Amino acid sequence: MSVSIITSQNKVNQNQKVLGSSNNYIQSIIEFKNILMELTKFRITFFVTVTTTVGFLLSSGKFNLDLLIVSLGVLVLASGASSLNEYQERNSDAKMERTKLRPIPAGRISGNNALLVSITLIFLGPAILFVNGVTVLLLGIFTLIWYNGVYTNLKTKTAYAILPGSLVGALPPVIGWAAAGGNIFDSQILALAGFLFIWQIPHFWLLLLMYDKQYKDAGYPTLSNVLSNAQIVKITFAWIIILVLSSALLIFVDLSSGIISNLILAVLGISVLYATIKIIKDQEREVYRKNFHFINLYVLCILFLITIE
C-alpha cells in the first residue's frame, strides 16, 4: 500500500517537473520573441512595410506574389537596420530614460548577439528584394547605408540630422512602386515620397520637444542648444503646415482624384492644423505627445485614403 502511494507521488513529481520545464521553455520563447520585436523596432518596421505596400498597390493595383516578396524583403531588411541601429546606439540608449530598457542596455541580449541578429537580417533582406529586380535591391541597400551609415552618425554631430535622415522614411514606398514595375521618377511616387519626407521632420521635433533633456544627457546635439523652446515649437508648427500643403500635391498628381476623397483630404488637413496649433499656445509635454500621435494618425489616414482611391 505504502509502496503504491510512494510510486504515485513520484509520478506526480515527475509530471510537475515536465510541466515546469515546458512552462520555462514557453516563457523563454515568449521572451525571445519580445526581445526580437523590441530589437527590430517592430512597430516602426511594420509601418515601413505598410508604406512599401502602399507604393506597390499605387503602381500596380494588384495583390500578388511580387507584393508579398517585396513587403517581406523590406520588413526583414528594415528589421536588420533597426537592430543594427540599436547596436550602434546602445551606449547612448543606456543614458536615456526613454530607451534604457531596450534589449541591449537592459542586458536582455548581449551586444554581440544583437549584432549577429542584425547581420543575419541585413543579408537576408536584400536576398529577398533581389527577386523583385536590381532596382529594388539597390534602393534597399541605399536606404540601409543612408540610415545606418549616414543618419545614425549625423545624429551625434548635428541637431539638423533629421533633414537628410528623413530620406530613409521616404524611400520604402518608392521600393514598393519599383517592385510593381513603376518608374521611380514618376510624379505620383515622388509626391508621396515627398509627403513622407516632410512628415518625419515635425514627427521627430515633437519627439525632441518631449525628450530634449534626455537627448542632451545622452550626448546628442539638439535644437535647444541654438534655439529657444518657443522657436522650436514655431518651426515645428511651420513644418506641419508644409506637411498639410504637401498633401495637396497628392491631388495634383491624381493620387486623390475623387470629389469625396479630396474633401476628406481637406478635412484631415484642417483638422491636423486646428489640433496642432495648440503646441504654440500650450507648450507642455502632454500637448506635444498628443500632437505627435495625431500627425502620425493623420499620415496613416492619408495613406489609407490614397490606397483605396
TALINLIN-V266976 format. One record per helix or strand. SS is the DSSP state (@ for helix, = for strand). FROM is the first residue (numbers start at 1). LEN is the number of residues. If there is no record, write none. Layout:
BEGIN
SS & FROM & LEN
SS & FROM & LEN
END
This chain:
BEGIN
@ & 2 & 38
@ & 42 & 19
@ & 65 & 24
@ & 90 & 4
@ & 111 & 22
@ & 134 & 21
@ & 161 & 5
@ & 167 & 13
@ & 187 & 31
@ & 223 & 3
@ & 229 & 19
@ & 249 & 4
@ & 259 & 18
@ & 278 & 4
@ & 285 & 24
END
